């Protein structure tokens, strides 16, 4: 997607909280130039871009609506992580526009959630322009994801979502077995980890992340567009991990029914897809590859 034109840094919408006459909101944040663009098709919908790269979509009137393909897939995982409507304790590493935290609050009322976002100015922008429901039990912390994770107690979370990008790349220190060992410590024995990954041909990063997760969790699944899995284009893949068997059949059904159908790999086929890639450690970790410029045009 291209960056919107004709707006100056610091310009703001006249309709507080996304209401009224809607204009783009454009401000400099730590991660670059943040833009909140009104959704023409949804009266209370907004898309967050950072340096022209789409990050999140939010509908303030319908927070259970997930517009982005990868967020819908993460939403399926959250839906299947516990009985429908049951409150959960959730951690979100990476805040964006708090889309998935809003989703959990809407679909699982009385859930307790912690959002960790390193970019303080971005947090303030989103809080001001797209305020959270004051009744939602969502705590937002401005901190590095791994440092914040280390401070959480053992066996605290039912769901832990990792969706952290810096300059459209996942930071290296969030790709290792040491990081995932901390994730498993914070998860309850029945908890679910779900991560948004991005890669393109030859898929070396994605294969390495599957091997890394397999070194820490006994149960894995991967959801992605078939063209991404075939190495035909750059795109997102959602990795799911748990200590207990995953609801693969239902996840497969839901992913197949999406507007852009996804394929689920698990078990032996997923390990075969990893192709013998070595697990990533802190000493070998690298940031995920940068997407080609054409992805956002």
C-alpha positions in Angstrom: 0.0 0.0 0.0 1.3 3.5 -0.8 1.6 6.2 1.8 -1.3 8.7 1.7 -0.6 12.1 0.2 -1.3 15.7 1.1 -1.0 15.4 4.9 1.5 17.1 7.1 3.2 15.5 10.1 1.1 16.3 13.2 -2.2 16.7 11.3 -5.2 15.2 13.2 -8.8 14.2 12.6 -11.4 16.6 13.9 -13.6 13.7 15.1 -12.2 12.4 18.4 -11.9 8.6 18.7 -12.6 8.1 15.0 -16.0 9.8 14.9 -17.2 12.9 13.0 -15.4 14.3 9.9 -12.6 11.8 9.4 -9.2 12.7 8.1 -5.9 10.9 8.2 -3.8 11.2 11.3 -0.1 11.5 10.5 2.6 11.7 13.2 6.3 10.8 13.7 6.8 8.0 16.2 9.9 6.1 17.2 9.4 3.5 14.4 9.0 6.1 11.7 6.0 7.9 10.2 2.7 6.6 11.6 -0.5 7.1 9.6 -4.1 6.3 10.6 -6.1 6.1 7.5 -10.0 6.1 7.5 -11.6 3.0 6.0 -14.0 4.1 3.3 -16.1 1.0 3.7 -16.4 1.0 7.5 -17.6 4.2 9.2 -15.4 3.6 12.3 -12.6 1.6 10.6 -9.0 2.7 10.6 -5.8 1.3 9.1 -2.4 1.9 10.8 0.6 2.3 8.6 4.2 2.7 9.6 6.5 4.1 6.9 3.9 3.1 4.4 3.7 -0.6 5.6 0.2 -1.7 6.8 0.4 -2.7 10.5 -3.2 -3.0 11.8 -6.8 -2.4 11.1 -9.4 -1.5 13.7 -13.1 -1.0 13.6 -14.1 0.9 16.8 -17.7 -0.1 16.4 -17.0 -3.7 15.7 -13.7 -4.8 17.4 -14.5 -8.4 16.6 -14.0 -7.6 12.9 -10.6 -8.6 11.7 -9.7 -7.2 8.3 -6.1 -8.3 7.8 -5.6 -11.9 6.6 -3.0 -12.8 9.2 -5.0 -11.3 12.0 -8.1 -13.3 11.1 -5.9 -16.4 11.3 -4.6 -15.4 14.7 -8.2 -14.8 15.6 -9.1 -18.4 14.7 -6.3 -19.6 17.1 -7.6 -17.4 19.9 -11.1 -18.6 19.3 -9.9 -22.2 19.7 -7.6 -21.7 22.6 -10.5 -22.0 25.2 -14.2 -22.7 25.3 -16.2 -20.0 23.4 -16.6 -16.8 25.4 -14.5 -18.0 28.4 -12.2 -15.2 29.8 -8.5 -15.8 29.2 -5.3 -14.2 30.3 -3.5 -13.0 27.2 -0.1 -11.4 26.4 0.4 -9.4 23.2 4.0 -8.8 22.3 3.7 -5.9 19.8 0.9 -3.5 20.1 0.1 -1.8 16.8 -3.4 -0.4 17.1 -4.2 -3.1 19.8 -6.4 -4.9 17.2 -6.1 -8.4 18.7 -6.4 -7.2 22.3 -9.6 -5.4 21.3 -10.7 -8.7 19.6 -10.2 -10.7 22.8 -12.0 -8.2 24.9 -15.0 -8.3 22.5 -15.2 -12.0 22.1 -14.0 -13.0 25.6 -15.4 -10.4 28.0 -13.6 -10.1 31.4 -10.3 -11.4 30.0 -7.2 -9.9 31.5 -4.6 -8.8 29.0 -1.2 -7.2 28.8 0.0 -5.5 25.6 3.8 -4.8 25.3 4.8 -2.1 22.7 8.2 -0.6 22.6 7.2 2.5 20.7 5.9 5.0 23.3 4.8 7.7 20.9 2.9 5.1 18.9 1.1 3.9 22.0 0.1 7.5 22.8 -1.1 8.1 19.3 -3.3 5.0 19.3 -4.6 5.7 22.8 -5.6 9.2 21.8 -7.0 8.6 18.3 -8.4 5.1 18.8 -9.1 4.9 22.5 -9.6 1.5 24.2 -12.8 0.6 25.8 -12.3 1.8 29.4 -14.1 -1.3 30.7 -11.7 -3.7 29.0 -9.0 -5.2 31.2 -6.2 -4.2 28.9 -2.9 -3.0 30.4 -0.4 -1.4 27.9 3.2 -1.4 28.8 5.9 0.5 26.9 8.9 -1.8 26.9 11.0 -4.2 24.9 9.0 -7.4 24.3 11.6 -9.8 25.6 12.5 -7.7 28.6 8.8 -7.4 29.5 8.3 -11.2 29.0 11.1 -11.9 31.5 9.1 -10.0 34.2 5.9 -12.0 33.8 5.2 -14.8 36.2 5.4 -18.5 35.4 2.2 -20.2 34.1 0.4 -16.9 33.7 -1.0 -16.7 30.1 -3.6 -18.8 28.3 -2.6 -17.2 25.0 0.6 -15.4 24.0 0.7 -13.5 20.7 3.9 -12.4 19.1 3.5 -9.8 16.4 6.6 -7.6 16.7 8.1 -5.8 13.8 10.7 -3.1 13.6 11.1 -1.6 10.2 8.9 -4.4 8.8 11.3 -7.0 10.2 11.0 -9.2 13.3 13.9 -8.3 15.7 16.5 -11.0 16.0 16.2 -11.4 19.7 12.6 -12.6 19.3 13.5 -15.5 16.9 15.6 -17.8 19.2 15.1 -20.9 21.3 16.0 -18.8 24.4 13.1 -16.4 23.6 10.6 -19.3 23.0 11.8 -20.9 26.3 10.7 -17.7 28.1 7.4 -17.9 26.2 6.8 -21.4 27.3 7.6 -20.5 30.9 5.0 -17.7 30.9 2.3 -19.9 29.3 0.2 -22.2 31.3 0.6 -25.9 30.6 -2.5 -25.8 28.4 -1.6 -22.4 26.8 -1.1 -21.5 23.2 1.6 -19.5 21.5 0.9 -17.8 18.2 3.3 -15.7 16.1 3.0 -13.7 13.0 6.0 -14.4 10.7 6.9 -12.9 7.4 9.1 -14.3 4.7 9.6 -14.9 1.0 11.6 -17.2 -1.2 13.7 -19.2 -0.4 11.8 -19.2 3.0 15.0 -19.7 5.1 13.6 -17.6 7.9 10.3 -19.4 8.1 11.9 -22.9 8.0 14.3 -21.8 10.8 11.4 -20.6 12.9 9.6 -23.9 12.6 12.8 -25.7 13.7 13.2 -23.3 16.6 9.7 -23.8 17.8 10.0 -27.6 17.4 13.0 -27.5 19.8 10.8 -25.9 22.5 7.2 -27.1 21.9 6.0 -30.6 21.0 2.9 -29.5 19.1 3.1 -27.1 16.1 1.0 -25.9 13.2 1.5 -23.3 10.5 -1.2 -21.4 8.6 -0.4 -19.5 5.4 -1.5 -18.8 1.9 -0.5 -21.7 -0.3 1.5 -19.4 -2.6 3.6 -18.3 0.3 4.3 -21.9 1.4 5.3 -22.7 -2.2 7.8 -19.8 -2.1 6.1 -18.0 -4.9 5.7 -14.6 -3.0 6.6 -12.8 0.2 3.8 -12.9 2.8 2.7 -13.7 6.3 2.6 -17.1 8.0 1.0 -17.8 11.4 2.9 -20.2 13.6 1.0 -22.0 16.4 2.7 -23.9 19.2 1.6 -25.6 22.4 2.5 -28.3 24.9 -0.8 -30.0 24.1 -2.4 -31.3 20.9 -3.7 -28.4 18.8 -7.3 -28.3 17.2 -5.9 -28.8 13.8 -9.0 -30.0 12.1 -11.1 -27.0 13.2 -8.3 -24.6 12.4 -8.0 -26.1 9.0 -11.7 -25.7 8.4 -11.7 -22.1 9.5 -8.6 -21.2 7.5 -10.1 -22.7 4.4 -13.2 -20.7 4.8 -11.5 -17.3 4.9 -11.9 -14.8 2.1 -8.3 -15.6 1.2 -8.1 -19.3 2.1 -5.1 -20.5 4.0 -3.5 -23.9 4.3 -2.6 -25.6 7.5 0.6 -27.7 7.8 1.3 -29.8 10.9 2.9 -32.9 12.1 5.3 -34.7 9.8 4.5 -32.5 6.8 5.4 -29.4 8.7 8.7 -30.9 9.9 9.4 -31.9 6.3 8.7 -28.4 5.2 11.3 -27.2 7.6 13.8 -29.2 5.6 16.2 -30.0 8.4 16.9 -26.3 9.1 18.7 -25.8 12.4 17.1 -24.2 15.4 18.0 -20.5 15.9 19.8 -19.5 19.1 20.7 -16.1 20.5 24.1 -16.4 19.0 22.9 -17.2 15.5 19.7 -15.1 15.4 19.0 -12.6 12.6 16.1 -10.3 12.0 13.5 -11.6 9.5 14.1 -10.5 5.9 12.9 -7.1 4.8 9.9 -7.3 2.4 10.4 -6.2 -1.2 9.2 -2.7 -1.8 6.6 -4.1 -4.2 4.7 -5.7 -1.4 3.2 -2.4 -0.2 2.5 -0.8 -3.6 
